[in-house]
């Protein structure tokens, strides 16, 4: 009996000891989780933040922005890509994506309304290099009123788009989301590149990408993100000039593109018919083979997260058999 009692006491002590260890571990786990959450919150809300924008101005944001005004659609789309839709309180007259931006307060077009922006009590304004020079006085008024103004670059390639996303992510306390968004975009581009490797050199298509219709016909030239898209899908740009040149019919007929892509169907009725009916263009391969396609303008010309969708649309337009 004494031996049994001694055994029973030892067993109970062991159980209590194990229970105590378990409780200690549980408490420790809770404490570790709490510390991790606190560290994550501190990392996310590490303000003030100072960044240098494209104008080489140092911009300091004192606290995580709660009210953001975007002066251009590409910045708006980036903000939404970073889950900042609720923080957007004002957008330009040209904003149309996502659909909910149509319900946001409008602050003007190329010339924004300073008083309107001030009335929205915004704590960050996202501006753009393309219009910053012409609107410098208005931007300075906002700065003088104590509103941080971040001017991002006028991106001409994917790397510069990634830089813009990273900059906006840092300024808004969403650096990690920006990194994830960039990684996703890069992966989509790599997937398209991999698919395009199946195209042999002799099968490469020469493409004309029109960004406005005749008679004032402008196209995407070299060193533009559209030109980079064509390289990604293993196609050739028929335009040899830099930037966005105005094109003459004679030079287009001479370059004889295999495919003509239009990007203005959203404001021009029957864009494909417009191209097919052009006098003197009958000898162009794209017309002879009926290879004229209209693609979504914003996806191929707006420097935001949807550019990868634009690459895919362009790929389907040029190589429909490969990119089904």
C-alpha positions as CSV (number, residue, x, y, z in Angstrom):
1,X,0.0,0.0,0.0
2,X,2.8,2.4,0.8
3,X,4.5,1.7,-2.5
4,X,1.2,2.2,-4.3
5,X,0.6,5.6,-2.5
6,X,4.1,6.7,-3.4
7,X,3.6,5.7,-7.0
8,X,0.2,7.6,-7.1
9,X,1.8,10.8,-5.6
10,X,4.7,10.6,-8.1
11,X,2.2,10.2,-10.9
12,X,0.1,13.2,-9.8
13,X,3.2,15.4,-9.4
14,X,4.2,14.5,-12.9
15,X,0.8,15.4,-14.3
16,X,0.8,18.7,-12.5
17,X,4.3,19.4,-13.7
18,X,3.4,18.7,-17.3
19,X,0.3,20.8,-16.9
20,X,2.4,23.6,-15.5
21,X,4.8,23.4,-18.5
22,X,1.9,23.4,-20.9
23,X,0.4,26.5,-19.3
24,X,3.7,28.2,-19.3
25,X,4.2,27.4,-23.0
26,X,0.7,28.7,-23.8
27,X,1.4,31.9,-21.9
28,X,4.7,32.2,-23.7
29,X,3.1,31.6,-27.1
30,X,0.5,34.3,-26.4
31,X,3.2,36.7,-25.3
32,X,5.3,36.0,-28.5
33,X,2.2,36.4,-30.7
34,X,1.4,39.7,-29.1
35,X,4.9,40.9,-29.5
36,X,4.9,39.9,-33.2
37,X,1.6,41.7,-33.8
38,X,2.9,44.8,-32.0
39,X,6.1,44.7,-34.1
40,X,4.1,44.3,-37.3
41,X,1.8,47.3,-36.4
42,X,4.8,49.4,-35.5
43,X,6.5,48.5,-38.9
44,X,3.3,49.3,-40.8
45,X,2.7,52.6,-38.9
46,X,6.3,53.8,-38.8
47,X,5.8,57.5,-39.3
48,X,6.8,60.1,-40.0
49,X,8.2,59.0,-43.4
50,X,10.4,61.1,-45.6
51,X,10.7,60.2,-49.3
52,X,12.2,62.0,-52.3
53,X,9.9,62.5,-55.3
54,X,10.7,62.8,-59.0
55,X,11.2,66.6,-58.6
56,X,14.0,65.8,-56.1
57,X,11.9,67.4,-53.3
58,X,11.9,65.7,-49.9
59,X,8.4,65.0,-48.8
60,X,7.6,64.2,-45.2
61,X,4.4,62.5,-44.3
62,X,3.8,62.8,-40.5
63,X,1.2,60.1,-40.1
64,X,-0.4,57.3,-42.1
65,X,-2.6,59.2,-44.7
66,X,-6.3,58.9,-44.1
67,X,-7.4,61.3,-46.8
68,X,-5.7,61.0,-50.2
69,X,-6.3,63.1,-53.3
70,X,-5.1,61.7,-56.7
71,X,-4.5,64.0,-59.6
72,X,-4.2,61.4,-62.3
73,X,-5.9,58.0,-63.0
74,X,-2.7,55.9,-62.9
75,X,-2.0,57.1,-59.3
76,X,-5.5,56.3,-58.4
77,X,-5.3,52.7,-59.7
78,X,-2.0,52.2,-57.9
79,X,-3.6,53.4,-54.7
80,X,-6.5,50.9,-55.1
81,X,-4.0,48.2,-55.9
82,X,-2.5,48.9,-52.4
83,X,-6.0,48.6,-50.8
84,X,-6.2,52.4,-50.2
85,X,-9.6,52.9,-51.9
86,X,-11.3,54.0,-48.7
87,X,-8.6,56.6,-48.1
88,X,-9.1,58.2,-51.6
89,X,-11.4,61.2,-51.2
90,X,-10.7,63.1,-54.4
91,X,-9.9,62.1,-58.0
92,X,-9.5,63.7,-61.4
93,X,-12.3,64.1,-63.9
94,X,-10.7,61.4,-66.0
95,X,-10.7,58.7,-63.4
96,X,-12.9,55.7,-64.4
97,X,-11.4,52.6,-62.7
98,X,-12.4,50.9,-60.5
99,X,-16.0,51.8,-60.9
100,X,-16.4,53.2,-57.4
101,X,-14.1,56.1,-58.3
102,X,-16.9,57.6,-60.3
103,X,-18.6,58.3,-56.9
104,X,-15.5,60.1,-55.5
105,X,-15.3,63.9,-55.3
106,X,-13.9,65.4,-58.6
107,X,-11.1,67.9,-58.3
108,X,-10.8,68.9,-62.0
109,X,-8.9,67.8,-65.1
110,X,-5.6,69.0,-66.4
111,X,-6.1,72.1,-64.2
112,X,-7.1,70.9,-60.8
113,X,-9.2,72.9,-58.3
114,X,-6.9,73.9,-55.4
115,X,-9.9,75.2,-53.2
116,X,-11.7,71.9,-53.7
117,X,-8.7,69.9,-52.6
118,X,-8.3,72.1,-49.6
119,X,-11.9,71.6,-48.7
120,X,-11.4,67.8,-48.7
121,X,-8.9,68.2,-45.9
122,X,-6.5,65.8,-47.6
123,X,-3.3,64.8,-45.9
124,X,-1.5,63.6,-49.1
125,X,-1.8,64.6,-52.7
126,X,-0.5,62.2,-55.4
127,X,0.7,64.3,-58.4
128,X,2.4,63.3,-61.6
129,X,5.5,64.5,-63.5
130,X,3.6,64.9,-66.8
131,X,1.6,67.8,-65.4
132,X,3.7,69.0,-62.5
133,X,5.5,71.7,-64.5
134,X,2.3,73.3,-65.8
135,X,0.6,73.1,-62.4
136,X,3.6,74.0,-60.1
137,X,1.8,77.1,-58.7
138,X,-1.2,75.1,-57.6
139,X,1.0,72.4,-56.1
140,X,2.9,75.0,-54.2
141,X,-0.3,76.4,-52.8
142,X,-1.1,72.9,-51.5
143,X,2.4,72.6,-49.9
144,X,2.0,76.1,-48.4
145,X,-1.3,74.9,-46.8
146,X,0.7,72.1,-45.1
147,X,-0.4,69.2,-47.4
148,X,2.4,66.9,-48.5
149,X,2.5,66.7,-52.3
150,X,4.2,63.6,-53.8
151,X,5.1,63.9,-57.5
152,X,5.7,60.5,-59.2
153,X,7.6,59.9,-62.4
154,X,6.1,59.9,-65.9
155,X,7.0,56.2,-66.4
156,X,8.1,55.0,-69.8
157,X,8.8,51.4,-68.9
158,X,7.8,48.7,-66.5
159,X,10.8,49.3,-64.1
160,X,9.7,52.9,-63.7
161,X,6.1,51.8,-63.0
162,X,7.5,49.5,-60.3
163,X,9.4,52.5,-58.8
164,X,6.2,54.5,-58.7
165,X,4.3,51.8,-57.0
166,X,7.1,51.4,-54.4
167,X,7.3,55.1,-53.8
168,X,3.5,55.4,-53.2
169,X,3.6,52.3,-51.1
170,X,6.3,53.8,-48.9
171,X,4.6,57.1,-48.5
172,X,1.3,55.6,-47.5
173,X,2.6,53.0,-45.1
174,X,1.9,50.1,-47.5
175,X,5.4,49.2,-48.5
176,X,4.8,45.4,-48.1
177,X,1.7,45.5,-50.2
178,X,3.6,47.5,-52.8
179,X,6.3,44.8,-52.9
180,X,3.7,42.1,-53.3
181,X,1.9,44.0,-56.1
182,X,5.2,44.5,-57.9
183,X,6.1,40.8,-57.5
184,X,2.8,39.7,-58.9
185,X,3.2,42.0,-61.9
186,X,6.7,40.8,-62.6
187,X,5.5,37.1,-62.4
188,X,2.7,37.8,-64.9
189,X,5.2,39.4,-67.3
190,X,7.6,36.5,-67.0
191,X,4.7,34.0,-67.7
192,X,3.9,35.9,-70.9
193,X,7.6,36.0,-71.9
194,X,7.9,32.3,-71.4
195,X,4.9,31.6,-73.6
196,X,6.2,34.0,-76.3
197,X,9.5,32.1,-76.5
198,X,7.6,29.6,-78.7
199,X,7.5,32.2,-81.5
200,X,10.3,31.6,-84.0
201,X,12.3,34.5,-85.4
202,X,10.8,34.1,-88.9
203,X,7.3,34.2,-87.4
204,X,7.7,37.4,-85.5
205,X,5.0,39.9,-86.4
206,X,5.6,43.6,-87.1
207,X,3.0,45.7,-85.3
208,X,1.7,49.3,-85.5
209,X,0.1,50.5,-82.3
210,X,-2.1,53.6,-82.9
211,X,-2.9,55.8,-79.9
212,X,-5.1,58.2,-81.9
213,X,-6.9,57.9,-85.2
214,X,-6.4,59.6,-88.5
215,X,-6.0,62.3,-89.7
216,X,-3.9,63.2,-86.6
217,X,-2.5,59.7,-86.3
218,X,-0.1,59.1,-83.4
219,X,1.6,55.8,-82.6
220,X,3.7,54.2,-80.0
221,X,7.4,54.5,-80.9
222,X,10.7,53.3,-79.3
223,X,11.4,53.7,-75.6
224,X,7.8,53.6,-74.6
225,X,6.1,51.0,-72.4
226,X,4.0,49.9,-75.4
227,X,7.3,49.2,-77.2
228,X,8.4,47.2,-74.2
229,X,5.2,45.3,-74.3
230,X,5.9,44.4,-77.9
231,X,9.3,43.1,-76.9
232,X,7.8,41.1,-74.1
233,X,5.4,39.3,-76.5
234,X,8.2,38.7,-79.1
235,X,6.9,41.2,-81.7
236,X,8.5,44.0,-83.6
237,X,7.5,47.7,-83.5
238,X,6.9,49.1,-87.0
239,X,7.6,52.6,-85.7
240,X,11.3,53.5,-85.6
241,X,10.9,57.0,-84.1
242,X,11.2,57.7,-80.3
243,X,8.3,58.4,-78.1
244,X,4.8,59.0,-79.5
245,X,5.3,60.4,-83.0
246,X,2.7,61.7,-85.4
247,X,2.7,59.3,-88.3
248,X,2.3,60.0,-92.1
249,X,0.4,57.5,-94.2
250,X,3.4,57.0,-96.6
251,X,5.8,55.8,-93.8
252,X,3.2,53.4,-92.5
253,X,2.5,51.9,-95.9
254,X,6.3,51.6,-96.4
255,X,6.8,49.8,-93.0
256,X,3.9,47.4,-94.0
257,X,2.9,46.2,-90.5
258,X,1.5,42.6,-90.2
259,X,-0.9,43.7,-87.4
260,X,-2.4,47.1,-86.6
261,X,-3.6,47.7,-83.1
262,X,-5.9,50.6,-82.2
263,X,-6.3,51.9,-78.7
264,X,-9.1,54.4,-79.1
265,X,-12.2,52.4,-79.5
266,X,-13.6,53.8,-76.2
267,X,-14.1,57.3,-77.8
268,X,-14.1,56.6,-81.6
269,X,-16.9,54.6,-83.2
270,X,-15.9,51.6,-85.3
271,X,-12.1,52.1,-85.0
272,X,-11.3,48.9,-87.0
273,X,-13.6,50.1,-89.9
274,X,-11.8,53.4,-89.7
275,X,-8.5,51.7,-90.5
276,X,-9.8,49.3,-93.1
277,X,-11.4,52.1,-95.1
278,X,-8.3,54.3,-95.4
279,X,-7.5,55.1,-99.0
280,X,-4.2,53.7,-100.2
281,X,-3.7,51.3,-97.4
282,X,-5.0,48.3,-99.3
283,X,-1.5,46.9,-99.9
284,X,-0.6,46.7,-96.2
285,X,-0.4,43.1,-94.9
286,X,-2.5,43.9,-91.8
287,X,-5.4,45.1,-94.0
288,X,-5.1,42.3,-96.6
289,X,-5.2,39.7,-93.9
290,X,-7.8,41.6,-91.8
291,X,-5.4,41.8,-88.8
292,X,-6.7,45.0,-87.3
293,X,-7.6,44.8,-83.6
294,X,-8.8,47.3,-81.0
295,X,-7.6,46.8,-77.5
296,X,-8.5,48.4,-74.1
297,X,-6.8,51.8,-74.1
298,X,-6.3,52.2,-70.4
299,X,-4.7,48.8,-70.0
300,X,-2.0,49.5,-72.6
301,X,-1.4,53.3,-72.0
302,X,-2.1,53.8,-68.2
303,X,1.0,53.2,-66.1
304,X,-0.6,51.3,-63.3
305,X,-1.1,47.7,-62.1
306,X,-3.3,46.8,-65.1
307,X,-0.4,47.1,-67.5
308,X,0.1,43.4,-67.2
309,X,-3.5,42.9,-68.4
310,X,-2.5,45.2,-71.3
311,X,0.4,43.0,-72.3
312,X,-1.9,40.0,-72.4
313,X,-4.5,41.8,-74.5
314,X,-1.7,42.9,-76.9
315,X,-0.4,39.3,-77.1
316,X,-3.8,37.9,-77.9
317,X,-4.3,40.6,-80.6
318,X,-0.9,39.8,-82.3
319,X,-0.6,36.1,-81.7
320,X,-4.2,34.8,-81.2
321,X,-3.1,31.1,-81.8
322,X,-0.5,31.2,-79.0
323,X,-2.2,33.4,-76.5
324,X,-5.8,32.0,-76.6
